[in-house]
């Protein structure tokens, strides 16, 4: 199912969360994402290390990218939080270090640039 069509409105957002290192922080961010009716949320300053993905019990998918070195400091880090609709349209994603994360989504119509 395409994420972007000419007949539907979707909302994207960004948020500098300062840290996601605290317990329960991902669920708090997911609640805010639902409150604002966002399909994709770009998150900066997660302070998470490594690269991976995590599905929350509330249904959102968290794709994250941080320092990849062993014993790396808990600084920087970015993530994308996706709604169920955005997950269905996700083609793929790639980490580009602790400051950049890239994702591709199915769209209908012309390619977006």
N, C-alpha and C positions, 0 to 999 in steps of 0.2 A: 504494500500500500504506500503510495507516495506521501511524503511529508508536506511538500509544497505543491499546491495547485492554484489555479487562478480563481477558484470558487470558495476557497476556505482561508480563514485568517488564522495564523499561528503566531505565538508570542515567544520570543527569544530574550534571554536576559544574561547579564554578567554580574558577578558579585565578588568583591574582595572580602573574603571571610576572616582574614587575619590568621586563622588556624582551624584545622579540622582534627587536631590532635586530641581534643577533649572528648570524653566518652559521650555518646549520644548526639554529637554535633551533626553527623550526616543526616540523622532523622529530623533534626531541627531545620536543616537546610531544605530537606525534601518537603517538609510541611509548608515552608515559605514558598517553595516552588509551586505547590498545589494551590496555595492561597492566591497567588498572582496569576494562576492559570498558564504557566509557562510550559512549553514543550521541551525546550533545550535551555539549560542554564550553564554558562561558562563560569567556572570558579577559579579564583586565583588565591595564592598564598595558603595552600592547603597544609603545608608543612609535612606532607606525607612523603615517604621515601619509596623507592621501587616503582614499577610500572605494573598496572593490572586493572582488573574490573571487579566490581562487587555489586551484587543485586541486593537491594534492601528489601526487608519484609513487606514494606508498603508498595513494592512493585517497581520503583525507579531503579535505573541502572546507572552506576557510577563508574566512569572511565577515568583513571588517574595516571599522572605522569610526574615523577619526582626524581631525585638523585638516584642513580642506579648503583653507585659504589657501595661496597660493604661498609658498615659503620658510618654512613654519610650523615651529615648534620640534618636535623629536621628544620630546614629552611626552604623557601621557595615552594614549588609544586603547583601544578594546575590540574583541573579536572573538568569533565563534562558530566552533568546529570541529565539523564534522558527520561522523558515520560514513556508510557507504554506505546503511545502512537509513534514517538520518535524512535523507539527501539525497533518497531516493525519496519521502519523505513531505513534503518542503519545498514549501509553497505559495508563499511569497514572503518577502522580508526588506526592511528599511528602516533606513537610518542616521539617527540623531538626534543627530549631533555626536560629539565625541570621548569621550563618557562613556556613551552609550546606543545599543544596537542591538536591533532587534526582529525576530523571525522568527515565521512562522505555519506550522503543520504540520497535515497531515490526521490526524484522529483517528476512532475508531469509537465510537459511542455518544453520550453527552451531551457538550455543549460544556464545556470547562474554563474556569474563571474565576479 
